[in-house]
Amino acid sequence: MEIRSLVESDAAAWWQLRLESLENEPLAFGKAVEEHLSTPVETIARRFRDAPRNSFHLGASKTAI
């Protein structure tokens, strides 16, 4: 498994994964699908890019064996 800090270029994949998660398990989140859809990918990219020095966003992915 690879774990790393997310960067601006990860925003579109994160946005799509979050949408799928909200659609499949809506009660697991505090935000509705409609709210997510109103948040542009560019907003997420900006959050990743402009995160304060002591803050970060992590992502994990399965690596090939």
PDBQT receptor file of N, H, CA, C and O in Angstrom, charges set to zero:
ATOM      1  N   MET A   1       0.847  -1.162   0.000  1.00  0.00    +0.000 N 
ATOM      2  CA  MET A   1       0.000   0.000   0.000  1.00  0.00    +0.000 C 
ATOM      3  C   MET A   1       0.899   1.235   0.000  1.00  0.00    +0.000 C 
ATOM      4  O   MET A   1       1.891   1.297   0.727  1.00  0.00    +0.000 OA
ATOM      5  N   GLU A   2       0.543   2.192  -0.810  1.00  0.00    +0.000 N 
ATOM      6  H   GLU A   2      -0.263   2.142  -1.400  1.00  0.00    +0.000 HD
ATOM      7  CA  GLU A   2       1.256   3.462  -0.856  1.00  0.00    +0.000 C 
ATOM      8  C   GLU A   2       0.422   4.523  -0.139  1.00  0.00    +0.000 C 
ATOM      9  O   GLU A   2      -0.762   4.688  -0.432  1.00  0.00    +0.000 OA
ATOM     10  N   ILE A   3       1.031   5.228   0.782  1.00  0.00    +0.000 N 
ATOM     11  H   ILE A   3       1.993   5.094   1.020  1.00  0.00    +0.000 HD
ATOM     12  CA  ILE A   3       0.386   6.334   1.486  1.00  0.00    +0.000 C 
ATOM     13  C   ILE A   3       1.224   7.573   1.246  1.00  0.00    +0.000 C 
ATOM     14  O   ILE A   3       2.440   7.555   1.440  1.00  0.00    +0.000 OA
ATOM     15  N   ARG A   4       0.569   8.662   0.819  1.00  0.00    +0.000 N 
ATOM     16  H   ARG A   4      -0.419   8.676   0.662  1.00  0.00    +0.000 HD
ATOM     17  CA  ARG A   4       1.313   9.896   0.556  1.00  0.00    +0.000 C 
ATOM     18  C   ARG A   4       0.398  11.092   0.713  1.00  0.00    +0.000 C 
ATOM     19  O   ARG A   4      -0.826  10.967   0.750  1.00  0.00    +0.000 OA
ATOM     20  N   SER A   5       1.029  12.262   0.806  1.00  0.00    +0.000 N 
ATOM     21  H   SER A   5       2.023  12.363   0.777  1.00  0.00    +0.000 HD
ATOM     22  CA  SER A   5       0.271  13.504   0.847  1.00  0.00    +0.000 C 
ATOM     23  C   SER A   5      -0.347  13.766  -0.517  1.00  0.00    +0.000 C 
ATOM     24  O   SER A   5       0.290  13.552  -1.549  1.00  0.00    +0.000 OA
ATOM     25  N   LEU A   6      -1.577  14.224  -0.515  1.00  0.00    +0.000 N 
ATOM     26  H   LEU A   6      -2.095  14.397   0.323  1.00  0.00    +0.000 HD
ATOM     27  CA  LEU A   6      -2.243  14.561  -1.767  1.00  0.00    +0.000 C 
ATOM     28  C   LEU A   6      -1.810  15.949  -2.218  1.00  0.00    +0.000 C 
ATOM     29  O   LEU A   6      -1.570  16.843  -1.407  1.00  0.00    +0.000 OA
ATOM     30  N   VAL A   7      -1.719  16.099  -3.520  1.00  0.00    +0.000 N 
ATOM     31  H   VAL A   7      -1.914  15.372  -4.179  1.00  0.00    +0.000 HD
ATOM     32  CA  VAL A   7      -1.310  17.367  -4.118  1.00  0.00    +0.000 C 
ATOM     33  C   VAL A   7      -2.397  17.831  -5.084  1.00  0.00    +0.000 C 
ATOM     34  O   VAL A   7      -3.365  17.119  -5.352  1.00  0.00    +0.000 OA
ATOM     35  N   GLU A   8      -2.213  19.013  -5.582  1.00  0.00    +0.000 N 
ATOM     36  H   GLU A   8      -1.427  19.591  -5.365  1.00  0.00    +0.000 HD
ATOM     37  CA  GLU A   8      -3.192  19.650  -6.465  1.00  0.00    +0.000 C 
ATOM     38  C   GLU A   8      -3.650  18.736  -7.608  1.00  0.00    +0.000 C 
ATOM     39  O   GLU A   8      -4.834  18.711  -7.944  1.00  0.00    +0.000 OA
ATOM     40  N   SER A   9      -2.738  18.003  -8.190  1.00  0.00    +0.000 N 
ATOM     41  H   SER A   9      -1.776  18.024  -7.918  1.00  0.00    +0.000 HD
ATOM     42  CA  SER A   9      -3.088  17.140  -9.331  1.00  0.00    +0.000 C 
ATOM     43  C   SER A   9      -3.919  15.919  -8.929  1.00  0.00    +0.000 C 
ATOM     44  O   SER A   9      -4.421  15.211  -9.803  1.00  0.00    +0.000 OA
ATOM     45  N   ASP A  10      -4.072  15.660  -7.647  1.00  0.00    +0.000 N 
ATOM     46  H   ASP A  10      -3.664  16.235  -6.937  1.00  0.00    +0.000 HD
ATOM     47  CA  ASP A  10      -4.906  14.550  -7.156  1.00  0.00    +0.000 C 
ATOM     48  C   ASP A  10      -6.372  14.955  -6.988  1.00  0.00    +0.000 C 
ATOM     49  O   ASP A  10      -7.221  14.104  -6.724  1.00  0.00    +0.000 OA
ATOM     50  N   ALA A  11      -6.668  16.228  -7.136  1.00  0.00    +0.000 N 
ATOM     51  H   ALA A  11      -5.978  16.919  -7.350  1.00  0.00    +0.000 HD
ATOM     52  CA  ALA A  11      -8.000  16.740  -6.812  1.00  0.00    +0.000 C 
ATOM     53  C   ALA A  11      -9.125  16.066  -7.597  1.00  0.00    +0.000 C 
ATOM     54  O   ALA A  11     -10.147  15.716  -7.007  1.00  0.00    +0.000 OA
ATOM     55  N   ALA A  12      -8.971  15.879  -8.882  1.00  0.00    +0.000 N 
ATOM     56  H   ALA A  12      -8.141  16.164  -9.361  1.00  0.00    +0.000 HD
ATOM     57  CA  ALA A  12     -10.049  15.284  -9.688  1.00  0.00    +0.000 C 
ATOM     58  C   ALA A  12     -10.346  13.851  -9.247  1.00  0.00    +0.000 C 
ATOM     59  O   ALA A  12     -11.510  13.468  -9.131  1.00  0.00    +0.000 OA
ATOM     60  N   ALA A  13      -9.309  13.065  -9.003  1.00  0.00    +0.000 N 
ATOM     61  H   ALA A  13      -8.364  13.376  -9.098  1.00  0.00    +0.000 HD
ATOM     62  CA  ALA A  13      -9.512  11.681  -8.560  1.00  0.00    +0.000 C 
ATOM     63  C   ALA A  13     -10.162  11.658  -7.182  1.00  0.00    +0.000 C 
ATOM     64  O   ALA A  13     -11.059  10.854  -6.932  1.00  0.00    +0.000 OA
ATOM     65  N   TRP A  14      -9.711  12.546  -6.276  1.00  0.00    +0.000 N 
ATOM     66  H   TRP A  14      -8.981  13.199  -6.479  1.00  0.00    +0.000 HD
ATOM     67  CA  TRP A  14     -10.297  12.632  -4.932  1.00  0.00    +0.000 C 
ATOM     68  C   TRP A  14     -11.767  13.014  -5.029  1.00  0.00    +0.000 C 
ATOM     69  O   TRP A  14     -12.609  12.415  -4.359  1.00  0.00    +0.000 OA
ATOM     70  N   TRP A  15     -12.084  14.008  -5.859  1.00  0.00    +0.000 N 
ATOM     71  H   TRP A  15     -11.400  14.494  -6.403  1.00  0.00    +0.000 HD
ATOM     72  CA  TRP A  15     -13.456  14.490  -6.026  1.00  0.00    +0.000 C 
ATOM     73  C   TRP A  15     -14.355  13.349  -6.495  1.00  0.00    +0.000 C 
ATOM     74  O   TRP A  15     -15.451  13.164  -5.964  1.00  0.00    +0.000 OA
ATOM     75  N   GLN A  16     -13.901  12.586  -7.484  1.00  0.00    +0.000 N 
ATOM     76  H   GLN A  16     -13.011  12.736  -7.916  1.00  0.00    +0.000 HD
ATOM     77  CA  GLN A  16     -14.697  11.485  -8.033  1.00  0.00    +0.000 C 
ATOM     78  C   GLN A  16     -14.887  10.371  -7.005  1.00  0.00    +0.000 C 
ATOM     79  O   GLN A  16     -15.983   9.827  -6.871  1.00  0.00    +0.000 OA
ATOM     80  N   LEU A  17     -13.829  10.034  -6.287  1.00  0.00    +0.000 N 
ATOM     81  H   LEU A  17     -12.939  10.476  -6.396  1.00  0.00    +0.000 HD
ATOM     82  CA  LEU A  17     -13.922   8.997  -5.264  1.00  0.00    +0.000 C 
ATOM     83  C   LEU A  17     -14.879   9.414  -4.154  1.00  0.00    +0.000 C 
ATOM     84  O   LEU A  17     -15.665   8.602  -3.664  1.00  0.00    +0.000 OA
ATOM     85  N   ARG A  18     -14.812  10.666  -3.766  1.00  0.00    +0.000 N 
ATOM     86  H   ARG A  18     -14.174  11.325  -4.164  1.00  0.00    +0.000 HD
ATOM     87  CA  ARG A  18     -15.723  11.178  -2.730  1.00  0.00    +0.000 C 
ATOM     88  C   ARG A  18     -17.171  11.127  -3.216  1.00  0.00    +0.000 C 
ATOM     89  O   ARG A  18     -18.063  10.757  -2.453  1.00  0.00    +0.000 OA
ATOM     90  N   LEU A  19     -17.413  11.491  -4.469  1.00  0.00    +0.000 N 
ATOM     91  H   LEU A  19     -16.689  11.792  -5.089  1.00  0.00    +0.000 HD
ATOM     92  CA  LEU A  19     -18.762  11.418  -5.028  1.00  0.00    +0.000 C 
ATOM     93  C   LEU A  19     -19.290   9.986  -4.982  1.00  0.00    +0.000 C 
ATOM     94  O   LEU A  19     -20.418   9.752  -4.549  1.00  0.00    +0.000 OA
ATOM     95  N   GLU A  20     -18.488   9.042  -5.423  1.00  0.00    +0.000 N 
ATOM     96  H   GLU A  20     -17.571   9.232  -5.775  1.00  0.00    +0.000 HD
ATOM     97  CA  GLU A  20     -18.899   7.634  -5.408  1.00  0.00    +0.000 C 
ATOM     98  C   GLU A  20     -19.186   7.172  -3.978  1.00  0.00    +0.000 C 
ATOM     99  O   GLU A  20     -20.147   6.441  -3.737  1.00  0.00    +0.000 OA
ATOM    100  N   SER A  21     -18.358   7.598  -3.045  1.00  0.00    +0.000 N 
ATOM    101  H   SER A  21     -17.578   8.192  -3.241  1.00  0.00    +0.000 HD
ATOM    102  CA  SER A  21     -18.549   7.221  -1.643  1.00  0.00    +0.000 C 
ATOM    103  C   SER A  21     -19.839   7.808  -1.082  1.00  0.00    +0.000 C 
ATOM    104  O   SER A  21     -20.581   7.120  -0.381  1.00  0.00    +0.000 OA
ATOM    105  N   LEU A  22     -20.108   9.066  -1.385  1.00  0.00    +0.000 N 
ATOM    106  H   LEU A  22     -19.506   9.625  -1.954  1.00  0.00    +0.000 HD
ATOM    107  CA  LEU A  22     -21.351   9.702  -0.932  1.00  0.00    +0.000 C 
ATOM    108  C   LEU A  22     -22.577   9.013  -1.526  1.00  0.00    +0.000 C 
ATOM    109  O   LEU A  22     -23.593   8.853  -0.848  1.00  0.00    +0.000 OA
ATOM    110  N   GLU A  23     -22.484   8.613  -2.767  1.00  0.00    +0.000 N 
ATOM    111  H   GLU A  23     -21.659   8.742  -3.317  1.00  0.00    +0.000 HD
ATOM    112  CA  GLU A  23     -23.617   7.935  -3.415  1.00  0.00    +0.000 C 
ATOM    113  C   GLU A  23     -23.845   6.548  -2.827  1.00  0.00    +0.000 C 
ATOM    114  O   GLU A  23     -24.990   6.123  -2.670  1.00  0.00    +0.000 OA
ATOM    115  N   ASN A  24     -22.762   5.835  -2.500  1.00  0.00    +0.000 N 
ATOM    116  H   ASN A  24     -21.832   6.180  -2.628  1.00  0.00    +0.000 HD
ATOM    117  CA  ASN A  24     -22.875   4.462  -2.007  1.00  0.00    +0.000 C 
ATOM    118  C   ASN A  24     -23.150   4.373  -0.510  1.00  0.00    +0.000 C 
ATOM    119  O   ASN A  24     -23.842   3.455  -0.069  1.00  0.00    +0.000 OA
ATOM    120  N   GLU A  25     -22.626   5.302   0.275  1.00  0.00    +0.000 N 
ATOM    121  H   GLU A  25     -22.065   6.048  -0.083  1.00  0.00    +0.000 HD
ATOM    122  CA  GLU A  25     -22.782   5.275   1.727  1.00  0.00    +0.000 C 
ATOM    123  C   GLU A  25     -23.099   6.676   2.263  1.00  0.00    +0.000 C 
ATOM    124  O   GLU A  25     -22.285   7.244   2.992  1.00  0.00    +0.000 OA
ATOM    125  N   PRO A  26     -24.244   7.239   1.925  1.00  0.00    +0.000 N 
ATOM    126  CA  PRO A  26     -24.556   8.620   2.290  1.00  0.00    +0.000 C 
ATOM    127  C   PRO A  26     -24.559   8.894   3.794  1.00  0.00    +0.000 C 
ATOM    128  O   PRO A  26     -24.257  10.013   4.209  1.00  0.00    +0.000 OA
ATOM    129  N   LEU A  27     -24.887   7.919   4.606  1.00  0.00    +0.000 N 
ATOM    130  H   LEU A  27     -25.133   7.010   4.269  1.00  0.00    +0.000 HD
ATOM    131  CA  LEU A  27     -24.952   8.142   6.052  1.00  0.00    +0.000 C 
ATOM    132  C   LEU A  27     -23.573   8.177   6.703  1.00  0.00    +0.000 C 
ATOM    133  O   LEU A  27     -23.458   8.538   7.875  1.00  0.00    +0.000 OA
ATOM    134  N   ALA A  28     -22.532   7.811   5.973  1.00  0.00    +0.000 N 
ATOM    135  H   ALA A  28     -22.626   7.518   5.021  1.00  0.00    +0.000 HD
ATOM    136  CA  ALA A  28     -21.169   7.813   6.518  1.00  0.00    +0.000 C 
ATOM    137  C   ALA A  28     -20.519   9.196   6.453  1.00  0.00    +0.000 C 
ATOM    138  O   ALA A  28     -19.401   9.379   6.934  1.00  0.00    +0.000 OA
ATOM    139  N   PHE A  29     -21.211  10.162   5.863  1.00  0.00    +0.000 N 
ATOM    140  H   PHE A  29     -22.119  10.013   5.471  1.00  0.00    +0.000 HD
ATOM    141  CA  PHE A  29     -20.634  11.488   5.661  1.00  0.00    +0.000 C 
ATOM    142  C   PHE A  29     -21.554  12.564   6.206  1.00  0.00    +0.000 C 
ATOM    143  O   PHE A  29     -22.761  12.362   6.339  1.00  0.00    +0.000 OA
ATOM    144  N   GLY A  30     -20.970  13.706   6.518  1.00  0.00    +0.000 N 
ATOM    145  H   GLY A  30     -19.990  13.871   6.410  1.00  0.00    +0.000 HD
ATOM    146  CA  GLY A  30     -21.748  14.834   7.002  1.00  0.00    +0.000 C 
ATOM    147  C   GLY A  30     -22.164  15.774   5.897  1.00  0.00    +0.000 C 
ATOM    148  O   GLY A  30     -22.741  16.828   6.163  1.00  0.00    +0.000 OA
ATOM    149  N   LYS A  31     -21.883  15.414   4.671  1.00  0.00    +0.000 N 
ATOM    150  H   LYS A  31     -21.414  14.557   4.454  1.00  0.00    +0.000 HD
ATOM    151  CA  LYS A  31     -22.188  16.264   3.522  1.00  0.00    +0.000 C 
ATOM    152  C   LYS A  31     -23.028  15.456   2.537  1.00  0.00    +0.000 C 
ATOM    153  O   LYS A  31     -22.775  14.268   2.335  1.00  0.00    +0.000 OA
ATOM    154  N   ALA A  32     -24.010  16.081   1.933  1.00  0.00    +0.000 N 
ATOM    155  H   ALA A  32     -24.216  17.045   2.097  1.00  0.00    +0.000 HD
ATOM    156  CA  ALA A  32     -24.874  15.402   0.962  1.00  0.00    +0.000 C 
ATOM    157  C   ALA A  32     -24.251  15.436  -0.428  1.00  0.00    +0.000 C 
ATOM    158  O   ALA A  32     -23.386  16.265  -0.711  1.00  0.00    +0.000 OA
ATOM    159  N   VAL A  33     -24.694  14.537  -1.283  1.00  0.00    +0.000 N 
ATOM    160  H   VAL A  33     -25.397  13.864  -1.052  1.00  0.00    +0.000 HD
ATOM    161  CA  VAL A  33     -24.214  14.475  -2.664  1.00  0.00    +0.000 C 
ATOM    162  C   VAL A  33     -24.391  15.831  -3.350  1.00  0.00    +0.000 C 
ATOM    163  O   VAL A  33     -23.502  16.295  -4.064  1.00  0.00    +0.000 OA
ATOM    164  N   GLU A  34     -25.542  16.458  -3.127  1.00  0.00    +0.000 N 
ATOM    165  H   GLU A  34     -26.264  16.082  -2.547  1.00  0.00    +0.000 HD
ATOM    166  CA  GLU A  34     -25.826  17.741  -3.777  1.00  0.00    +0.000 C 
ATOM    167  C   GLU A  34     -24.816  18.814  -3.367  1.00  0.00    +0.000 C 
ATOM    168  O   GLU A  34     -24.405  19.628  -4.194  1.00  0.00    +0.000 OA
ATOM    169  N   GLU A  35     -24.422  18.818  -2.105  1.00  0.00    +0.000 N 
ATOM    170  H   GLU A  35     -24.756  18.157  -1.433  1.00  0.00    +0.000 HD
ATOM    171  CA  GLU A  35     -23.415  19.773  -1.644  1.00  0.00    +0.000 C 
ATOM    172  C   GLU A  35     -22.077  19.506  -2.315  1.00  0.00    +0.000 C 
ATOM    173  O   GLU A  35     -21.385  20.432  -2.740  1.00  0.00    +0.000 OA
ATOM    174  N   HIS A  36     -21.724  18.237  -2.403  1.00  0.00    +0.000 N 
ATOM    175  H   HIS A  36     -22.286  17.486  -2.058  1.00  0.00    +0.000 HD
ATOM    176  CA  HIS A  36     -20.457  17.880  -3.051  1.00  0.00    +0.000 C 
ATOM    177  C   HIS A  36     -20.452  18.310  -4.512  1.00  0.00    +0.000 C 
ATOM    178  O   HIS A  36     -19.467  18.867  -4.998  1.00  0.00    +0.000 OA
ATOM    179  N   LEU A  37     -21.546  18.054  -5.207  1.00  0.00    +0.000 N 
ATOM    180  H   LEU A  37     -22.346  17.602  -4.813  1.00  0.00    +0.000 HD
ATOM    181  CA  LEU A  37     -21.631  18.414  -6.619  1.00  0.00    +0.000 C 
ATOM    182  C   LEU A  37     -21.485  19.922  -6.836  1.00  0.00    +0.000 C 
ATOM    183  O   LEU A  37     -21.079  20.361  -7.912  1.00  0.00    +0.000 OA
ATOM    184  N   SER A  38     -21.816  20.708  -5.818  1.00  0.00    +0.000 N 
ATOM    185  H   SER A  38     -22.146  20.352  -4.944  1.00  0.00    +0.000 HD
ATOM    186  CA  SER A  38     -21.686  22.158  -5.952  1.00  0.00    +0.000 C 
ATOM    187  C   SER A  38     -20.265  22.658  -5.638  1.00  0.00    +0.000 C 
ATOM    188  O   SER A  38     -19.986  23.852  -5.747  1.00  0.00    +0.000 OA
ATOM    189  N   THR A  39     -19.382  21.748  -5.253  1.00  0.00    +0.000 N 
ATOM    190  H   THR A  39     -19.608  20.778  -5.164  1.00  0.00    +0.000 HD
ATOM    191  CA  THR A  39     -17.991  22.100  -4.966  1.00  0.00    +0.000 C 
ATOM    192  C   THR A  39     -17.135  21.737  -6.179  1.00  0.00    +0.000 C 
ATOM    193  O   THR A  39     -16.946  20.554  -6.460  1.00  0.00    +0.000 OA
ATOM    194  N   PRO A  40     -16.618  22.722  -6.898  1.00  0.00    +0.000 N 
ATOM    195  CA  PRO A  40     -15.811  22.429  -8.084  1.00  0.00    +0.000 C 
ATOM    196  C   PRO A  40     -14.492  21.749  -7.722  1.00  0.00    +0.000 C 
ATOM    197  O   PRO A  40     -13.954  21.954  -6.635  1.00  0.00    +0.000 OA
ATOM    198  N   VAL A  41     -13.987  20.948  -8.640  1.00  0.00    +0.000 N 
ATOM    199  H   VAL A  41     -14.424  20.782  -9.523  1.00  0.00    +0.000 HD
ATOM    200  CA  VAL A  41     -12.685  20.285  -8.465  1.00  0.00    +0.000 C 
ATOM    201  C   VAL A  41     -11.605  21.327  -8.170  1.00  0.00    +0.000 C 
ATOM    202  O   VAL A  41     -10.684  21.065  -7.395  1.00  0.00    +0.000 OA
ATOM    203  N   GLU A  42     -11.714  22.501  -8.781  1.00  0.00    +0.000 N 
ATOM    204  H   GLU A  42     -12.461  22.714  -9.411  1.00  0.00    +0.000 HD
ATOM    205  CA  GLU A  42     -10.717  23.553  -8.570  1.00  0.00    +0.000 C 
ATOM    206  C   GLU A  42     -10.650  23.973  -7.098  1.00  0.00    +0.000 C 
ATOM    207  O   GLU A  42      -9.580  24.337  -6.610  1.00  0.00    +0.000 OA
ATOM    208  N   THR A  43     -11.762  23.928  -6.400  1.00  0.00    +0.000 N 
ATOM    209  H   THR A  43     -12.632  23.633  -6.796  1.00  0.00    +0.000 HD
ATOM    210  CA  THR A  43     -11.781  24.263  -4.974  1.00  0.00    +0.000 C 
ATOM    211  C   THR A  43     -10.974  23.242  -4.183  1.00  0.00    +0.000 C 
ATOM    212  O   THR A  43     -10.218  23.596  -3.279  1.00  0.00    +0.000 OA
ATOM    213  N   ILE A  44     -11.143  21.982  -4.531  1.00  0.00    +0.000 N 
ATOM    214  H   ILE A  44     -11.757  21.694  -5.265  1.00  0.00    +0.000 HD
ATOM    215  CA  ILE A  44     -10.397  20.918  -3.858  1.00  0.00    +0.000 C 
ATOM    216  C   ILE A  44      -8.906  21.052  -4.174  1.00  0.00    +0.000 C 
ATOM    217  O   ILE A  44      -8.064  20.915  -3.286  1.00  0.00    +0.000 OA
ATOM    218  N   ALA A  45      -8.589  21.316  -5.423  1.00  0.00    +0.000 N 
ATOM    219  H   ALA A  45      -9.273  21.427  -6.144  1.00  0.00    +0.000 HD
ATOM    220  CA  ALA A  45      -7.186  21.503  -5.818  1.00  0.00    +0.000 C 
ATOM    221  C   ALA A  45      -6.553  22.636  -5.022  1.00  0.00    +0.000 C 
ATOM    222  O   ALA A  45      -5.415  22.523  -4.567  1.00  0.00    +0.000 OA
ATOM    223  N   ARG A  46      -7.281  23.706  -4.860  1.00  0.00    +0.000 N 
ATOM    224  H   ARG A  46      -8.205  23.798  -5.230  1.00  0.00    +0.000 HD
ATOM    225  CA  ARG A  46      -6.785  24.857  -4.104  1.00  0.00    +0.000 C 
ATOM    226  C   ARG A  46      -6.560  24.480  -2.635  1.00  0.00    +0.000 C 
ATOM    227  O   ARG A  46      -5.574  24.901  -2.031  1.00  0.00    +0.000 OA
ATOM    228  N   ARG A  47      -7.466  23.694  -2.066  1.00  0.00    +0.000 N 
ATOM    229  H   ARG A  47      -8.267  23.351  -2.557  1.00  0.00    +0.000 HD
ATOM    230  CA  ARG A  47      -7.304  23.248  -0.670  1.00  0.00    +0.000 C 
ATOM    231  C   ARG A  47      -6.025  22.425  -0.515  1.00  0.00    +0.000 C 
ATOM    232  O   ARG A  47      -5.269  22.612   0.439  1.00  0.00    +0.000 OA
ATOM    233  N   PHE A  48      -5.794  21.522  -1.453  1.00  0.00    +0.000 N 
ATOM    234  H   PHE A  48      -6.408  21.371  -2.228  1.00  0.00    +0.000 HD
ATOM    235  CA  PHE A  48      -4.577  20.711  -1.395  1.00  0.00    +0.000 C 
ATOM    236  C   PHE A  48      -3.341  21.590  -1.557  1.00  0.00    +0.000 C 
ATOM    237  O   PHE A  48      -2.363  21.433  -0.826  1.00  0.00    +0.000 OA
ATOM    238  N   ARG A  49      -3.385  22.495  -2.497  1.00  0.00    +0.000 N 
ATOM    239  H   ARG A  49      -4.180  22.622  -3.091  1.00  0.00    +0.000 HD
ATOM    240  CA  ARG A  49      -2.234  23.355  -2.792  1.00  0.00    +0.000 C 
ATOM    241  C   ARG A  49      -1.942  24.327  -1.655  1.00  0.00    +0.000 C 
ATOM    242  O   ARG A  49      -0.782  24.546  -1.305  1.00  0.00    +0.000 OA
ATOM    243  N   ASP A  50      -2.979  24.903  -1.084  1.00  0.00    +0.000 N 
ATOM    244  H   ASP A  50      -3.922  24.725  -1.368  1.00  0.00    +0.000 HD
ATOM    245  CA  ASP A  50      -2.808  25.976  -0.102  1.00  0.00    +0.000 C 
ATOM    246  C   ASP A  50      -2.915  25.515   1.351  1.00  0.00    +0.000 C 
ATOM    247  O   ASP A  50      -3.102  26.336   2.248  1.00  0.00    +0.000 OA
ATOM    248  N   ALA A  51      -2.799  24.224   1.584  1.00  0.00    +0.000 N 
ATOM    249  H   ALA A  51      -2.647  23.557   0.855  1.00  0.00    +0.000 HD
ATOM    250  CA  ALA A  51      -2.884  23.726   2.962  1.00  0.00    +0.000 C 
ATOM    251  C   ALA A  51      -1.772  24.352   3.808  1.00  0.00    +0.000 C 
ATOM    252  O   ALA A  51      -0.635  24.468   3.349  1.00  0.00    +0.000 OA
ATOM    253  N   PRO A  52      -2.094  24.751   5.033  1.00  0.00    +0.000 N 
ATOM    254  CA  PRO A  52      -1.068  25.308   5.919  1.00  0.00    +0.000 C 
ATOM    255  C   PRO A  52       0.070  24.304   6.137  1.00  0.00    +0.000 C 
ATOM    256  O   PRO A  52      -0.116  23.098   5.971  1.00  0.00    +0.000 OA
ATOM    257  N   ARG A  53       1.216  24.801   6.499  1.00  0.00    +0.000 N 
ATOM    258  H   ARG A  53       1.367  25.780   6.633  1.00  0.00    +0.000 HD
ATOM    259  CA  ARG A  53       2.389  23.940   6.689  1.00  0.00    +0.000 C 
ATOM    260  C   ARG A  53       2.146  22.793   7.660  1.00  0.00    +0.000 C 
ATOM    261  O   ARG A  53       2.675  21.700   7.456  1.00  0.00    +0.000 OA
ATOM    262  N   ASN A  54       1.377  23.008   8.689  1.00  0.00    +0.000 N 
ATOM    263  H   ASN A  54       0.948  23.896   8.855  1.00  0.00    +0.000 HD
ATOM    264  CA  ASN A  54       1.146  21.975   9.697  1.00  0.00    +0.000 C 
ATOM    265  C   ASN A  54      -0.108  21.145   9.401  1.00  0.00    +0.000 C 
ATOM    266  O   ASN A  54      -0.613  20.452  10.284  1.00  0.00    +0.000 OA
ATOM    267  N   SER A  55      -0.602  21.212   8.187  1.00  0.00    +0.000 N 
ATOM    268  H   SER A  55      -0.192  21.775   7.470  1.00  0.00    +0.000 HD
ATOM    269  CA  SER A  55      -1.799  20.478   7.786  1.00  0.00    +0.000 C 
ATOM    270  C   SER A  55      -1.509  19.735   6.477  1.00  0.00    +0.000 C 
ATOM    271  O   SER A  55      -0.725  20.203   5.652  1.00  0.00    +0.000 OA
ATOM    272  N   PHE A  56      -2.133  18.601   6.302  1.00  0.00    +0.000 N 
ATOM    273  H   PHE A  56      -2.770  18.221   6.972  1.00  0.00    +0.000 HD
ATOM    274  CA  PHE A  56      -1.930  17.844   5.072  1.00  0.00    +0.000 C 
ATOM    275  C   PHE A  56      -3.121  16.933   4.832  1.00  0.00    +0.000 C 
ATOM    276  O   PHE A  56      -3.913  16.683   5.740  1.00  0.00    +0.000 OA
ATOM    277  N   HIS A  57      -3.245  16.439   3.613  1.00  0.00    +0.000 N 
ATOM    278  H   HIS A  57      -2.601  16.642   2.875  1.00  0.00    +0.000 HD
ATOM    279  CA  HIS A  57      -4.296  15.508   3.224  1.00  0.00    +0.000 C 
ATOM    280  C   HIS A  57      -3.593  14.230   2.760  1.00  0.00    +0.000 C 
ATOM    281  O   HIS A  57      -2.708  14.283   1.905  1.00  0.00    +0.000 OA
ATOM    282  N   LEU A  58      -3.979  13.101   3.312  1.00  0.00    +0.000 N 
ATOM    283  H   LEU A  58      -4.697  13.058   4.006  1.00  0.00    +0.000 HD
ATOM    284  CA  LEU A  58      -3.355  11.844   2.955  1.00  0.00    +0.000 C 
ATOM    285  C   LEU A  58      -4.253  11.021   2.049  1.00  0.00    +0.000 C 
ATOM    286  O   LEU A  58      -5.479  11.078   2.140  1.00  0.00    +0.000 OA
ATOM    287  N   GLY A  59      -3.622  10.265   1.184  1.00  0.00    +0.000 N 
ATOM    288  H   GLY A  59      -2.625  10.219   1.111  1.00  0.00    +0.000 HD
ATOM    289  CA  GLY A  59      -4.328   9.330   0.328  1.00  0.00    +0.000 C 
ATOM    290  C   GLY A  59      -3.593   8.009   0.360  1.00  0.00    +0.000 C 
ATOM    291  O   GLY A  59      -2.383   7.972   0.578  1.00  0.00    +0.000 OA
ATOM    292  N   ALA A  60      -4.309   6.937   0.146  1.00  0.00    +0.000 N 
ATOM    293  H   ALA A  60      -5.293   6.967  -0.031  1.00  0.00    +0.000 HD
ATOM    294  CA  ALA A  60      -3.705   5.605   0.121  1.00  0.00    +0.000 C 
ATOM    295  C   ALA A  60      -4.197   4.866  -1.109  1.00  0.00    +0.000 C 
ATOM    296  O   ALA A  60      -5.349   5.006  -1.518  1.00  0.00    +0.000 OA
ATOM    297  N   SER A  61      -3.319   4.090  -1.682  1.00  0.00    +0.000 N 
ATOM    298  H   SER A  61      -2.383   3.976  -1.349  1.00  0.00    +0.000 HD
ATOM    299  CA  SER A  61      -3.709   3.258  -2.825  1.00  0.00    +0.000 C 
ATOM    300  C   SER A  61      -3.015   1.929  -2.748  1.00  0.00    +0.000 C 
ATOM    301  O   SER A  61      -1.931   1.795  -2.181  1.00  0.00    +0.000 OA
ATOM    302  N   LYS A  62      -3.653   0.969  -3.321  1.00  0.00    +0.000 N 
ATOM    303  H   LYS A  62      -4.534   1.078  -3.782  1.00  0.00    +0.000 HD
ATOM    304  CA  LYS A  62      -3.085  -0.370  -3.401  1.00  0.00    +0.000 C 
ATOM    305  C   LYS A  62      -1.967  -0.386  -4.433  1.00  0.00    +0.000 C 
ATOM    306  O   LYS A  62      -2.126   0.164  -5.523  1.00  0.00    +0.000 OA
ATOM    307  N   THR A  63      -0.881  -0.982  -4.118  1.00  0.00    +0.000 N 
ATOM    308  H   THR A  63      -0.752  -1.428  -3.233  1.00  0.00    +0.000 HD
ATOM    309  CA  THR A  63       0.206  -1.100  -5.085  1.00  0.00    +0.000 C 
ATOM    310  C   THR A  63       0.182  -2.501  -5.684  1.00  0.00    +0.000 C 
ATOM    311  O   THR A  63      -0.265  -3.455  -5.048  1.00  0.00    +0.000 OA
ATOM    312  N   ALA A  64       0.661  -2.608  -6.894  1.00  0.00    +0.000 N 
ATOM    313  H   ALA A  64       1.025  -1.833  -7.411  1.00  0.00    +0.000 HD
ATOM    314  CA  ALA A  64       0.687  -3.902  -7.568  1.00  0.00    +0.000 C 
ATOM    315  C   ALA A  64       1.689  -4.835  -6.876  1.00  0.00    +0.000 C 
ATOM    316  O   ALA A  64       2.748  -4.408  -6.417  1.00  0.00    +0.000 OA
ATOM    317  N   ILE A  65       1.333  -6.083  -6.818  1.00  0.00    +0.000 N 
ATOM    318  H   ILE A  65       0.473  -6.430  -7.191  1.00  0.00    +0.000 HD
ATOM    319  CA  ILE A  65       2.220  -7.076  -6.197  1.00  0.00    +0.000 C 
ATOM    320  C   ILE A  65       2.950  -7.847  -7.268  1.00  0.00    +0.000 C 
ATOM    321  O   ILE A  65       3.747  -8.732  -6.956  1.00  0.00    +0.000 OA
TER     322      ILE A  65
